[in-house]
């Protein structure tokens, strides 16, 4: 089933990576907790459903900011504290080289301590049908992509998801996006959900 919206707010295009970059940065199917956790377990609530997820010594502090287009969500892990704001998704219908559709999520990121690798390959999108789309660093050669360096300050850019095969066809609806650690853990550092699923044809178009 596809849920459509007839309109979606246009999103201001992101600028290239900003300010400080340092160092180099390099399974999904488990929702990230949105409440504070210790090293044991976290409670995640979606609608009227509550689930428990192990956190592997990762703490996520969210004040209702786990919504796409909302305020920044704070992420606290063993070696980093950062704030990330995820803006509403956009779509490139076709690149200048004729490549397939590309889903874009503009993000604004501030690392308060440590370093964070937010490269596109560490992000995953979930669809209404339950499929997962993994991000790509190099697809489309977009200069405002977030890049693959470890970040220790402020950065703004785009996280890219190529629509290879049937990943971004008209009958696909986007529901959420999540950031994972670079060690291929199946537990996200944080996730952000759309207030309601948005069908691919209804996404705002990016220039």
Secondary structure, DSSP 8 states (H G I E B T S, - for coil): -----S---------S--S-B-S------S----S---SSEEEEEETTEEEEEE-TT-EEE-SS--BTTSS-EEEEETTEEEEEEE---EEES--TT----EEEEEEEEEEEEE-B---GGGEEEEETTS-EEE--SSGGG-TTB--SS-BSSEEEEEEEEE--TTTT-TT-EEEEEEEE-TT--SSEEEEEEEEEEEEGGGSEE--
